[in-house]
Amino acid sequence: MIKAISFLALALVAATASARDTVLHLPIAAALSDPATQRIVGALPLRFGAASATDAELVARDVQIDGSAEPLRENANQRDSQPPSDESVCQKAFADAMARLVAAAQRSNAAAAVGIVWDYRAQVRDDAATYECHAGSFRSYVALRAQLARALPQALPVPVPAKSGYAELTNLDAVPSTAAGKDRYAHFLTLPKPRAFAFLEDGSWRFWADDPEAATKVFAECARLGKRCWLYAVDDNVVWNADESRRIASVAQLRGMAAAVSPKDEHQ
């Protein structure tokens, strides 16, 4: 009888543990700045929020994507090693969702994924600033629904990010480049706004000026070259960060940063 009660108690504990569903809302911009996620997304343009699909020519509608990740310890052979945080597992689940989304876009010959909303078990959450993750004891999930577009709709204005505090705009000594790179940046400062300057992972640079889509075109050029790049300056703001994980590496990340700080209209 005692053994039966003990077994029942253990079964109840196991059932409770497996049923854990902790909901987290985490910033999209931070998730997209992860180098591993950047490599997964590559050149595929992403637009979050249902409104971003407006006027887009779609090749596939309401594509459901379910990403997931297990909370694996860093050293599986050490019983006393700390388990990963929900946030770190959610980052991996987000990356898995992005990998599946990119694969779906490639299968459909889509040029972009737009109108991305969070859709976990038919519970839709439309948020362009944060993604939704359901963290469990044995697996965490990021579920989304996207529209796959033949081409991007008319470009929405890309916001100018705030100064990072890395350096003053005209401080050439702080520019993380060679003498040639510093010289081209000095030339960039003479050009009219809107403008954007970025460094590529191989140390080269690209910039665009006198164009409302300067940042978008810089990232498009990086994608054409098949290289990661990060914004150094936009208009009169230095936005670079010494920490690679905090640099701006995509237009989607820029939009996510803007959505995260913009107050929501209570009448919407």
C-alpha positions in Angstrom: 0.0 0.0 0.0 2.8 2.4 0.9 4.6 1.6 -2.3 1.4 2.3 -4.3 1.0 5.7 -2.6 4.6 6.6 -3.2 4.3 5.7 -6.8 1.2 7.7 -7.1 2.9 10.7 -5.5 5.8 10.5 -7.9 3.5 10.2 -10.8 1.7 13.4 -9.7 5.0 15.2 -9.3 6.1 14.1 -12.8 2.8 15.2 -14.3 3.0 18.6 -12.7 6.5 19.1 -13.9 5.7 18.1 -17.5 2.7 20.4 -17.5 4.7 23.5 -16.6 3.9 26.3 -19.1 5.7 29.5 -18.2 4.8 32.3 -20.7 7.6 34.7 -21.5 7.4 37.8 -23.8 11.0 38.6 -24.9 12.4 41.3 -27.2 12.6 40.4 -30.8 15.5 42.8 -31.4 17.6 41.0 -28.9 16.7 37.6 -30.3 17.6 38.8 -33.8 21.0 40.2 -32.7 22.1 36.7 -31.6 24.9 35.8 -34.1 23.6 32.2 -34.5 20.1 33.5 -35.3 21.6 36.1 -37.8 23.3 33.3 -39.7 20.0 31.3 -39.8 17.9 34.2 -41.0 20.5 35.3 -43.6 19.2 37.7 -46.2 15.5 36.9 -45.7 13.6 40.1 -44.9 11.3 39.7 -41.8 8.4 41.9 -40.8 6.6 41.4 -37.6 3.0 42.4 -36.8 -0.1 41.7 -38.9 -0.1 45.2 -40.3 3.3 44.6 -42.0 1.6 42.3 -44.6 -0.7 45.1 -45.9 -0.5 45.3 -49.7 2.0 42.4 -49.9 1.7 40.0 -52.9 1.5 36.7 -51.1 2.6 33.3 -52.3 1.6 31.4 -49.2 -0.9 32.5 -46.5 -1.1 31.7 -42.8 2.0 29.5 -42.7 2.2 27.9 -39.2 5.7 27.5 -37.8 6.4 25.7 -34.5 9.9 26.1 -33.1 11.2 24.3 -30.0 14.2 23.6 -27.9 15.2 21.4 -25.0 16.7 22.8 -21.8 20.0 20.9 -22.2 22.7 21.4 -19.5 26.1 22.6 -20.7 27.7 19.5 -19.3 25.3 16.6 -19.4 27.7 14.4 -17.5 27.7 16.6 -14.4 24.5 16.1 -12.4 25.1 19.2 -10.4 25.6 21.5 -13.4 23.1 24.4 -13.6 20.2 24.0 -16.0 19.9 26.7 -18.6 17.5 29.6 -17.9 14.1 29.8 -19.6 15.3 32.8 -21.5 18.3 31.0 -23.0 16.2 28.0 -24.0 13.6 30.4 -25.5 16.3 32.0 -27.6 17.1 28.5 -29.1 13.4 27.9 -29.7 13.2 31.3 -31.5 16.2 30.4 -33.6 14.6 27.0 -34.4 11.4 28.8 -35.5 13.4 31.1 -37.7 15.2 28.2 -39.3 11.8 26.6 -40.1 10.4 29.9 -41.4 13.4 30.4 -43.7 13.0 26.8 -45.0 9.3 27.4 -45.7 10.1 30.6 -47.5 12.6 28.8 -49.7 10.1 26.1 -50.5 7.6 28.7 -51.6 10.2 30.8 -53.5 9.1 33.7 -51.3 11.2 36.9 -51.1 10.1 37.9 -47.6 8.2 36.8 -44.5 5.7 39.4 -43.4 2.7 39.8 -41.1 4.4 37.6 -38.5 2.3 37.1 -35.4 2.6 34.7 -32.4 0.1 31.8 -32.6 0.4 29.2 -29.8 -2.5 26.7 -29.9 -4.7 29.2 -31.8 -4.1 31.9 -29.2 -2.9 34.7 -31.5 -0.8 37.6 -30.1 0.0 40.4 -32.5 3.2 42.2 -31.2 6.0 43.5 -33.4 8.3 44.2 -30.4 8.3 40.9 -28.4 8.0 37.3 -29.2 6.0 34.8 -27.1 7.7 31.7 -25.7 6.1 28.9 -23.7 8.8 27.4 -21.4 8.2 23.9 -20.1 10.2 21.5 -17.9 11.4 19.4 -20.9 10.9 21.7 -23.9 10.1 25.3 -24.8 8.1 26.5 -27.7 7.9 29.5 -30.0 4.9 29.2 -32.4 4.2 31.8 -35.1 2.1 32.4 -38.1 3.5 34.2 -41.2 2.6 35.3 -44.6 5.1 34.6 -47.3 5.4 37.3 -49.9 6.6 37.3 -53.5 8.1 40.8 -52.9 8.2 43.2 -50.0 5.3 45.7 -49.9 6.2 49.4 -50.1 8.9 50.0 -47.5 7.8 51.4 -44.2 10.0 54.2 -42.7 12.9 52.7 -40.8 13.4 54.6 -37.5 16.7 56.2 -36.6 18.1 54.3 -33.6 19.2 56.2 -30.5 22.9 56.9 -29.8 24.6 53.9 -28.2 27.1 56.0 -26.3 30.1 54.3 -28.0 31.6 57.5 -29.4 30.9 60.9 -30.6 29.9 61.1 -34.3 33.1 62.9 -35.5 35.6 60.9 -33.3 37.5 59.1 -36.1 39.9 57.5 -33.6 37.0 55.5 -32.2 36.0 54.1 -35.6 36.9 50.3 -35.5 38.6 50.2 -38.9 41.8 50.8 -40.8 43.0 54.2 -41.9 41.1 53.6 -45.2 37.9 52.8 -43.4 38.3 55.9 -41.2 38.8 58.0 -44.3 35.6 56.6 -45.9 33.7 57.3 -42.7 35.0 60.9 -42.7 33.7 61.2 -46.3 30.3 59.7 -45.2 30.0 62.5 -42.6 30.0 65.1 -45.4 27.0 63.4 -47.2 23.4 64.5 -46.8 20.9 62.7 -44.6 19.2 60.2 -44.4 22.3 58.2 -44.3 23.7 54.9 -42.8 27.2 53.5 -42.4 27.9 49.8 -41.6 30.9 47.5 -41.1 30.9 44.0 -42.6 32.2 40.9 -40.8 35.3 40.9 -43.0 36.3 44.5 -41.9 35.1 46.2 -45.1 32.3 48.8 -45.1 29.3 50.0 -46.9 27.3 53.2 -46.7 24.3 54.9 -48.3 23.2 58.6 -48.2 20.5 61.0 -49.3 18.0 58.2 -49.3 15.1 57.5 -46.9 15.9 53.8 -47.2 19.6 54.2 -46.5 19.7 51.6 -43.7 17.6 49.2 -45.7 19.8 49.4 -48.7 23.0 49.0 -46.7 21.6 45.7 -45.2 20.5 44.7 -48.7 24.0 45.1 -50.0 25.4 43.1 -47.1 22.9 40.3 -48.0 23.9 40.5 -51.6 27.5 39.9 -50.6 26.4 37.1 -48.3 28.1 38.7 -45.3 26.9 39.9 -41.9 27.2 43.5 -41.1 26.4 46.0 -38.3 25.4 49.6 -38.4 28.0 52.0 -37.1 26.1 55.3 -37.6 22.7 56.4 -38.8 22.2 60.1 -39.6 23.9 61.9 -36.7 23.9 59.0 -34.3 26.7 56.5 -33.6 24.8 53.3 -32.8 27.8 50.9 -32.7 28.5 48.7 -29.6 31.7 47.0 -28.6 29.6 44.0 -27.7 28.7 42.2 -30.9 25.5 40.8 -29.4 24.2 44.3 -28.9 24.9 45.6 -32.4 22.2 46.3 -35.0 22.4 43.7 -37.7 19.1 43.8 -39.6 16.2 46.0 -40.6 13.9 43.7 -38.6 16.0 44.4 -35.5 15.7 48.1 -36.1 11.9 47.9 -36.4 11.8 45.7 -33.3 13.8 48.3 -31.3 11.4 51.1 -32.4 8.3 49.1 -31.5 9.8 48.3 -28.1 10.1 51.9 -27.1 7.0 53.3 -28.8 3.9 53.8 -26.6 0.9 51.9 -27.7 -2.3 53.7 -28.7 -4.9 52.8 -26.1 -7.7 53.3 -28.6 -6.4 50.7 -31.0 
